[in-house]
């Protein structure tokens, strides 16, 4: 089994949607023989990067993808840690979340 342990879904030089970029990742994984991918979320949605919340939503039902969540440890708010706890409690075999 081949696992790509460091991928992102971001719009740095494209106008594609995050969903289109995610589908391209899956296509490229297939071409390269990659079985699973750990997709790293950004701290917050900033237009070019996907937050943990958005990434978890996007990979629902995609069993080849796993989310690595992020929060800003230096400038986090109580709501960030509350959300982190919610995601940790929501972990299941269909949508694994790694922190």
N, C-alpha and C positions, 0 to 999 in steps of 0.2 A: 504494500500500500504506500502510495506517495502522498504526502501531506505538505501543502504550501503553508508555512507557518507565519507568513507576513504579507497580507494583501490589504488593499484599501479600495474603497469605492468613492472616488472623488472626481470633481470636474475642474481639472487644472487647465487643460487646453482643449476643451470640447464644450459644445452646447447640448450634448445628450443629457437625457434625464438620468437620475440615479438608477432607476429601474433598468434602463437600456444598458448602462455601464455594468450593472450586476449580471445581466444576461450575457454580455460580452465576456465577462470574467468566466462564467460557466462554459462558454464556447471555447475559450482559450485553455481552460483546464482540460477539457475533453481532447483538444488537439495535442496537448503536452502530456497526456496520460496522468494528470493529477487527479487523485481520488477525492480528496477533501481539502478545504481551504479555511484558514482562520482569517477572518476579515476584521480588521482593526477599525473601531469607530473613533471619531474625533470627539473632543470634549463637548462641543455644542454644534448645532447646525449653523454654518456660516455662509451658506450659499455654494461653497465649493466642496465641503466635506460633510459626511453623514454622522449625525449624533448616534449614540447608542440606541436611543429610543427608536429612531427612524430605521436603523440597521436591523434591529430585532424584528420590527414590522416587515421589512423587506425580505428577510430570509425565512419567514414562516413557510413551512412546507418544503423547503429546499434542504434536503437531508445531507447534501454534500458541503454545506456551508455552516460555519460556526462563528458567532460574534464574540469579539473581545471588546468589552465595554470600557469606557473612559469617563472619568470625572476630573475636574480641575482640583487637585489636592491642595494647592496653595490658595485658591480663591473660591472654594465651594460654599454653597449655601445649604441650609438644612434640607431644602427641597431636593437637592442633588443626592444627598445620602438617603433620604426617604425613597427616592426613585430607585437608587441602587439596591436597596433592600427589597423593593417590589420586584425588580428584575431577578434578583437571586431567588426569591420565593417562587417565581414563575418558571424557573428552569425545568424543562422536561426533555424527553428524548427527541421530540420533534423540533425544538428550538433551543439547542444548548447555548448557554451564555457563559463565557469565561471571563474572569476578572483577575 
